[in-house]
Amino acid sequence: MTGQLPLSEPNTAADKGRTAPQLSPDQAEAWDALAETFAGAGIDLVAEEISPPRPGKGRVMAVIGKAGSGKTLLLSEITRALREAGVDVISADYEGRKRRDRRTVAILAPTNKAAFVLRTRGVPATTIHRILYSPVYDPEYERIAEWLAGEGPRPTTDSLLQAGLTDEALDRAKAFYDQHASIPGALAAAGLRGSDFIRGWKRREDGLDVGLIDEASMLDERQFDDLREIFPVLVLFGDPAQLAPVGQSGEMVFDRLAAGQRLILNRVHRQADDSPILDLAHALGDEALDFDGFERLVRQAAARDPRVVWAERVESDLMARSPVLVWRNATRIRLIHAFRAAHGAPGDALLPGEPLVCDGLELPLKHRKKRIDLEARGLIKGAQVVYLGPGRKPGFSRLHVIGAEEPRLSAASIVKIEQPGQEEPFIPYAARMGAAFLHGAAVTIHKAQGSQWPDVQVFGPDISAAAWSNRSEAGVPLWKRLAYVAITRAQERLLWVTKARLARPSGGLATDDLEAPAAALALEAEDE
């Protein structure tokens, strides 16, 4: 192959008329190396043929490149080529019937937000948690899903009635599936959700074939080992300029791979809109650039392009949906306090519309099933959530999980709001056990990895403090890593905040901008 992806007959109507993109030399080399890896595992992308898995040692490859180098394009096209070769995509909603000759691929990301970003680009991604834990479905769901996927007969009318469907609704589901090849989307077209049929959750025991992992810089060693147990062929897509997971001494899991396993994308591909944000991100690679010089570049970019803003204060209106990104924890707490004060939030309760960040699940081992259920519905550590109001039970909260396919739920909550100068946080809501939350109007840059927002505010004084500290991570000045991660979270507009000031909000907090499904899920904690 010479940089042109193989063309084949389109699988769906969405693919008709589509032409394969021309790859740059480094992308073409990565493509060829991955195609060779897949061929060794019995998946031939060129001939579009699959064969039973071959015994032998598993293989790990990594596609490494900075923002704009084409990692997502390569991930998307590899996914398409695998599907056209006959490999089944495994999602959190449907896996299909096991067959001896079947080959599988799962596209995964560490967070709900990262998976959501991929889905908006047409890649059927889900979270690592959703694949580590498998749903146990009602048989009626299996029958419908198998028929949609061409693996079984059409369900009978009596079977449909048990599932709450009519023949007309099933026809709508089939028409949708033929157009988009999505089981969850087809069920939604028929007025149902996959979760309507879930009876429980279990830890995955069966292995899969290929795992494509986005945002691999966020993986820790334990997650990496778990993924290697499931996937004989594992391909990591990561950015070496991001921040390594806490506790790994600045190293990422792909740093220890052999040279032949690391596929480097060096070329930076200009976006169609010639992004000034990417220009700033890549300017940080200049070893001679100091912090003052970088701020001059930001000011110059702001003078010529409205997508970069030299801001002398934090915009409180934006904080409700996209947090201010900071380095220091003390800065985060002060900004949250200022945000709540600006919106007149009471000291003993949350207002509907306040943003939260999941800080983990505080559930004992005997409630493992409840933990699995909450995680599968999106409440994993780092998940971004909007508070909708109190639940029906004391200590419960109604929540909207950003990026989750079914975002509305009610869960036992332990909400912690830290106060400036106080060691112990204020806790307005506290169930005996459940999901723990911190306020989300400001977050550390470490926790922002894997997420993106249309507008991002970066608190410049904190980056300046990191520069003055003279700290380094893996041989790179810490301030450059922080600035790189922070500014590449912005999809459309970057606001570089230069002073510790907060603008007054233009209006009150609201929730009417959030997608609301027809029925909210009610999750109730089990008794201790």
C-alpha positions in Angstrom: 0.0 0.0 0.0 1.2 3.5 -0.8 -0.8 5.8 1.3 -4.2 5.3 -0.3 -6.8 3.4 1.8 -8.4 0.4 0.0 -11.7 1.1 -1.6 -14.6 -1.3 -1.4 -18.3 -1.5 -1.8 -20.0 0.7 0.8 -21.7 -1.2 3.7 -24.4 1.3 4.4 -26.1 4.2 2.8 -24.0 6.6 4.8 -20.9 5.2 3.1 -22.2 5.6 -0.5 -20.3 8.1 -2.6 -17.5 8.3 0.0 -13.9 8.4 -1.2 -11.0 7.2 0.9 -8.7 10.0 2.1 -5.2 10.3 0.9 -2.7 9.5 3.7 0.5 11.4 4.4 3.7 9.3 4.3 3.8 8.7 8.1 0.1 7.8 8.2 0.6 5.4 5.3 3.6 3.7 7.1 1.5 3.4 10.3 -1.4 2.0 8.2 0.8 -0.6 6.6 2.3 -1.7 9.9 -1.2 -2.1 11.5 -2.4 -4.0 8.4 0.5 -6.4 8.8 -0.3 -6.8 12.5 -4.0 -7.6 11.7 -3.0 -10.0 8.9 -0.9 -11.9 11.4 -4.0 -12.3 13.5 -6.1 -13.5 10.6 -7.7 -10.2 9.5 -6.7 -9.2 6.0 -7.7 -5.6 5.3 -6.5 -5.6 1.7 -8.4 -8.7 0.6 -11.2 -8.0 3.1 -11.1 -11.5 4.4 -11.1 -13.0 7.9 -9.9 -16.3 9.2 -10.0 -18.0 12.6 -7.6 -16.5 15.2 -4.1 -17.9 15.1 -2.4 -19.2 18.3 0.6 -17.3 19.6 1.6 -14.3 21.6 -0.5 -11.2 21.7 0.6 -8.0 19.9 0.5 -4.4 21.2 1.0 -1.5 18.9 0.9 2.3 19.5 0.1 5.1 17.2 1.7 8.2 18.7 1.3 11.8 17.7 0.5 15.3 18.9 -2.7 17.1 18.3 -3.5 17.5 14.6 -1.2 14.7 13.5 -4.1 12.5 12.2 -4.5 9.9 15.0 -8.3 10.2 14.9 -8.5 10.0 11.1 -6.4 6.8 11.2 -8.5 5.3 14.0 -11.7 6.1 12.1 -10.4 4.6 8.8 -8.9 1.5 10.5 -12.4 0.9 12.1 -14.0 1.2 8.7 -11.6 -1.2 7.1 -12.0 -3.7 9.9 -15.8 -3.6 9.4 -15.5 -4.0 5.7 -13.3 -7.0 6.2 -16.1 -8.6 8.1 -15.0 -7.9 11.7 -18.0 -7.3 14.1 -17.9 -4.1 16.2 -18.6 -4.9 19.8 -20.5 -2.1 21.6 -21.8 -1.8 25.2 -25.3 -2.3 23.8 -25.0 -5.4 21.7 -22.5 -8.1 21.0 -24.3 -10.5 18.7 -24.3 -14.3 18.6 -21.0 -16.1 19.2 -19.7 -17.9 16.1 -16.6 -20.0 15.6 -15.5 -18.0 12.6 -16.4 -14.6 14.1 -13.8 -11.8 14.6 -14.5 -8.8 16.8 -13.2 -5.3 17.4 -14.0 -2.8 20.2 -13.2 1.0 20.0 -12.7 2.2 23.6 -11.8 5.4 25.5 -11.0 6.0 29.2 -13.9 8.5 29.8 -17.5 9.0 28.7 -16.5 12.4 27.2 -13.7 11.0 25.1 -16.0 8.2 23.8 -18.6 10.8 23.0 -16.2 12.9 21.0 -15.4 9.9 18.9 -19.0 9.0 18.4 -19.7 12.6 17.1 -17.0 11.8 14.4 -18.8 8.6 13.4 -16.6 6.1 15.3 -18.8 3.7 17.4 -16.8 4.1 20.6 -17.7 3.3 24.2 -15.8 3.4 27.5 -13.4 0.8 28.8 -15.7 0.2 31.8 -18.6 -0.7 29.5 -16.5 -3.5 27.9 -15.0 -4.8 31.1 -18.5 -5.3 32.3 -21.1 -7.0 30.1 -24.9 -6.5 30.3 -27.2 -9.5 30.8 -30.1 -9.0 28.4 -33.7 -10.2 28.3 -34.1 -12.8 25.5 -36.6 -10.6 23.7 -33.9 -8.0 23.2 -31.5 -10.6 21.8 -34.1 -11.7 19.3 -34.7 -8.2 18.0 -31.0 -7.3 17.9 -30.1 -10.6 16.1 -32.8 -10.0 13.5 -31.6 -6.4 12.9 -28.1 -7.6 12.5 -29.2 -10.3 10.0 -28.4 -13.2 12.4 -31.9 -14.4 13.1 -35.6 -14.5 12.0 -38.0 -11.6 12.4 -39.6 -11.7 15.9 -43.2 -12.9 16.0 -46.1 -10.6 16.9 -46.5 -12.2 20.3 -42.8 -11.7 21.0 -43.0 -8.1 20.0 -46.0 -7.5 22.3 -43.9 -8.8 25.2 -41.2 -6.3 24.3 -43.7 -3.5 24.1 -43.3 -3.1 20.3 -45.7 -3.1 17.3 -44.9 -4.4 13.8 -44.9 -0.8 12.6 -42.3 0.2 15.2 -40.2 -2.8 14.3 -40.3 -1.7 10.6 -39.0 1.7 11.7 -36.2 0.1 13.6 -35.2 -2.0 10.6 -35.3 1.0 8.3 -33.0 3.0 10.7 -30.6 0.1 11.1 -30.3 -0.4 7.4 -29.3 3.3 7.1 -27.0 3.6 10.1 -26.1 0.1 11.4 -26.8 1.0 15.0 -28.7 -1.3 17.3 -29.3 1.5 20.0 -30.3 4.0 17.3 -32.7 1.5 15.8 -34.3 0.8 19.2 -34.7 4.5 19.8 -36.4 4.9 16.4 -38.9 2.3 17.7 -39.3 4.1 21.0 -37.1 1.8 23.2 -33.7 1.8 24.8 -31.2 -1.0 25.2 -31.3 -0.4 29.0 -35.0 -1.4 29.0 -33.9 -5.0 28.4 -30.9 -5.1 30.8 -31.4 -7.5 33.7 -28.0 -7.1 35.3 -24.2 -6.8 34.7 -21.3 -9.3 34.9 -17.6 -9.1 34.7 -16.4 -10.0 31.2 -15.0 -13.5 30.9 -14.8 -14.0 27.2 -11.9 -12.4 25.3 -12.3 -10.3 22.1 -10.0 -10.0 19.1 -8.9 -6.4 18.5 -9.0 -3.4 20.8 -8.5 0.2 19.5 -7.9 2.5 22.5 -8.1 6.2 22.1 -6.6 8.7 24.6 -4.1 6.0 25.7 -1.9 8.6 27.5 -4.5 8.4 30.3 -4.2 4.6 30.8 -2.5 3.4 34.0 -0.7 0.1 34.3 -3.7 -1.8 35.8 -6.0 -0.8 33.0 -3.3 -1.6 30.4 -2.9 -5.1 31.9 -6.7 -5.7 32.0 -7.0 -4.7 28.3 -4.2 -7.1 27.4 -6.0 -9.9 29.0 -9.1 -9.2 26.8 -7.5 -8.3 23.5 -4.8 -10.4 21.8 -4.3 -7.4 19.4 -4.3 -4.1 21.1 -3.7 -0.8 19.3 -3.1 2.3 21.5 -3.7 5.9 20.1 -2.0 8.5 22.3 -0.4 11.9 22.5 3.1 11.9 24.1 2.8 15.6 25.0 0.0 15.1 27.4 0.3 14.6 31.1 1.0 11.0 32.3 -1.4 9.4 34.9 -0.6 10.4 38.5 1.9 8.0 40.1 3.6 6.9 36.9 6.6 9.2 37.1 5.8 11.0 33.9 5.7 7.7 31.9 2.8 6.5 29.7 2.1 2.9 29.0 3.3 3.2 25.4 6.7 4.6 26.4 8.0 1.2 27.3 7.1 -0.5 24.0 9.8 -1.5 21.6 10.6 0.8 18.7 8.9 -1.5 16.2 5.7 -1.3 18.2 5.6 2.5 18.2 4.3 4.2 15.1 5.1 7.9 15.2 3.0 10.5 13.3 5.2 13.5 13.0 3.4 15.5 10.4 0.9 18.1 11.6 -2.2 18.2 9.3 -3.8 21.6 9.1 -7.4 21.6 9.9 -9.8 22.9 7.2 -10.2 26.1 9.3 -6.5 26.5 9.9 -6.8 26.4 13.7 -4.8 29.0 15.6 -5.3 26.9 18.7 -3.3 24.0 17.1 -0.6 26.5 16.1 -0.2 27.5 19.8 -0.1 23.9 20.9 2.7 23.0 18.5 4.6 26.2 19.3 5.2 24.7 22.7 7.5 22.1 21.1 10.1 24.8 20.6 12.7 24.2 23.3 13.8 27.9 23.2 10.3 29.1 24.0 9.8 30.4 27.5 6.5 31.3 29.3 6.7 35.0 28.5 7.3 34.2 24.8 4.4 31.9 24.7 2.0 34.5 26.2 3.2 36.9 23.5 2.2 34.3 20.9 -1.2 34.0 22.6 -1.7 37.8 22.5 -0.7 37.9 18.8 -3.1 35.1 17.9 -5.9 36.9 19.8 -5.2 40.1 17.8 -5.8 38.4 14.5 -8.3 35.6 15.2 -11.5 35.6 17.3 -11.0 31.9 18.2 -8.3 32.9 20.6 -9.2 35.4 23.3 -6.8 37.3 25.6 -9.2 37.5 28.6 -8.6 39.6 31.7 -11.3 37.8 33.7 -13.0 34.5 33.9 -16.5 34.2 32.3 -18.8 32.8 34.9 -21.5 31.9 32.2 -19.1 29.4 30.6 -18.2 27.7 33.9 -21.6 26.1 34.1 -20.8 23.8 31.2 -17.1 24.0 30.6 -14.9 24.3 33.7 -12.0 26.7 34.1 -8.8 24.6 33.7 -6.2 25.2 36.5 -3.0 23.7 37.8 -3.3 24.4 41.5 -5.9 22.9 43.7 -6.2 26.1 45.8 -7.0 28.0 42.6 -9.7 25.5 41.7 -11.4 25.9 45.1 -11.3 29.7 45.0 -12.9 29.8 41.5 -15.7 27.4 42.5 -16.4 29.5 45.6 -16.5 32.7 43.4 -18.8 30.9 40.9 -21.3 29.8 43.5 -21.3 33.3 45.1 -21.9 35.0 41.8 -24.9 32.8 41.2 -26.3 33.3 44.7 -26.0 29.6 45.5 -27.1 28.9 49.1 -24.6 27.5 51.6 -26.6 24.4 52.4 -27.8 23.2 49.0 -27.1 23.0 45.2 -28.9 24.9 42.6 -30.3 23.0 39.5 -27.8 23.5 36.7 -24.6 23.4 38.9 -21.9 21.3 37.4 -20.3 18.4 39.2 -17.5 15.9 38.6 -17.7 12.3 39.8 -15.0 11.6 42.3 -15.6 7.9 42.5 -18.1 5.4 44.0 -18.1 4.9 47.7 -19.8 1.5 47.8 -18.7 -1.6 49.9 -17.7 -4.8 48.1 -21.0 -6.5 48.8 -22.7 -3.9 46.6 -20.5 -4.8 43.6 -23.6 -5.1 41.3 -24.7 -1.6 42.1 -21.2 -0.3 41.5 -21.1 -2.0 38.1 -24.5 -0.6 37.3 -23.6 3.0 38.1 -20.3 2.7 36.2 -22.0 1.2 33.2 -24.4 4.2 33.2 -21.6 6.7 33.1 -20.8 7.4 36.7 -17.1 6.7 36.6 -14.4 8.7 38.2 -14.0 12.0 36.3 -17.4 11.9 34.7 -18.9 15.4 34.2 -22.4 15.8 35.6 -25.0 18.5 35.9 -27.2 18.6 39.0 -30.9 18.6 38.2 -32.4 18.6 41.7 -33.0 16.4 44.7 -34.2 12.8 44.3 -37.3 11.3 45.9 -35.2 9.8 48.7 -33.1 11.6 51.2 -29.5 11.8 49.9 -30.5 11.1 46.3 -29.8 13.5 43.4 -31.3 13.7 39.9 -28.3 14.0 37.5 -27.5 14.5 33.9 -24.2 12.7 32.9 -22.5 14.5 30.1 -21.6 12.2 27.1 -23.6 9.2 28.4 -26.0 7.7 25.8 -28.8 7.7 28.4 -27.8 10.8 30.5 -30.6 11.1 33.0 -30.5 9.1 36.3 -31.1 9.3 40.0 -28.4 8.1 42.4 -27.4 8.2 46.0 -25.0 11.0 46.2 -22.2 12.4 48.5 -21.6 15.9 47.2 -18.5 17.7 48.6 -18.0 21.4 48.1 -14.6 22.6 49.2 -14.2 26.0 50.8 -11.2 28.3 50.7 -9.1 28.0 53.8 -11.0 25.0 55.2 -9.6 21.5 55.3 -12.9 19.8 55.5 -15.4 20.2 52.6 -19.0 21.3 53.1 -21.4 18.4 52.2 -24.9 19.5 51.3 -26.0 16.0 50.2 -24.8 12.8 51.9 -26.3 9.4 51.4 -24.9 6.5 53.4 -23.1 5.3 50.3 -23.2 6.0 46.6 -21.5 8.3 44.0 -19.2 11.0 45.4 -19.0 14.3 43.6 -16.9 17.5 43.6 -18.0 20.8 42.2 -17.2 21.1 38.5 -17.0 24.8 37.7 -13.2 24.5 37.7 -11.1 21.4 37.4 -7.4 20.6 37.3 -5.8 20.1 33.9 -4.9 16.5 34.9 -8.6 15.7 35.3 -9.5 17.5 32.0 -7.5 15.0 29.9 -9.8 13.1 27.5 -12.4 15.8 27.5 -13.1 18.6 25.0 -15.4 21.6 25.1 -16.4 24.2 22.4 -15.1 27.0 24.6 -12.2 26.5 27.1 -10.9 28.9 29.7 -7.3 28.4 30.8 -6.2 30.1 34.0 -2.9 31.7 32.9 -1.6 32.7 36.3 -1.5 29.0 37.3 0.6 28.1 34.2 2.9 31.0 35.1 3.3 29.6 38.6 4.2 26.2 37.1 6.9 28.0 34.9 8.3 29.7 38.0 8.5 26.4 39.8 11.1 25.1 37.2 9.5 21.6 37.5 9.9 19.1 34.7 8.1 15.9 33.7 9.9 13.3 31.6 12.4 16.0 30.6 9.8 18.5 29.5 9.1 21.7 31.5 5.9 21.1 33.4 4.3 24.4 32.3 4.5 23.3 28.7 2.8 20.0 29.3 0.1 21.8 31.3 -0.4 24.5 28.6 -0.5 21.9 25.8 -3.1 19.7 27.5 -5.2 22.7 28.5 -5.4 24.5 25.2 -6.0 21.3 23.2 -9.2 20.8 25.2 -10.7 23.7 23.1 -12.6 22.6 20.1 -13.6 26.1 18.8 -12.4 28.9 21.1 -9.6 29.3 23.6 -9.9 32.0 26.4 -6.5 32.6 28.0 -7.3 34.2 31.3 -4.6 36.6 32.6 -6.1 37.9 35.9 -7.9 36.5 38.9 -11.2 38.2 38.2 -14.7 36.8 37.6 -17.3 38.4 35.4 -20.9 38.6 36.7 -23.2 36.0 35.2 -25.6 37.3 32.6 -28.4 35.1 33.9 -29.3 32.3 36.3 -28.3 28.7 36.1 -30.5 26.5 33.9 -30.9 23.0 32.6 -33.1 23.5 29.6 -30.1 23.2 27.3 -29.5 19.6 28.3 -31.0 16.7 26.2 -33.8 15.1 28.2 -35.0 11.6 27.3 -38.7 10.7 27.5 -38.2 8.9 30.8 -35.5 9.3 33.4 -33.8 6.3 34.9 -34.3 5.8 38.6 -31.4 4.1 40.3 -31.9 3.4 44.0 -29.1 2.3 46.3 -29.4 -1.0 48.1 -29.7 -1.1 51.9 -26.5 -1.8 53.8 
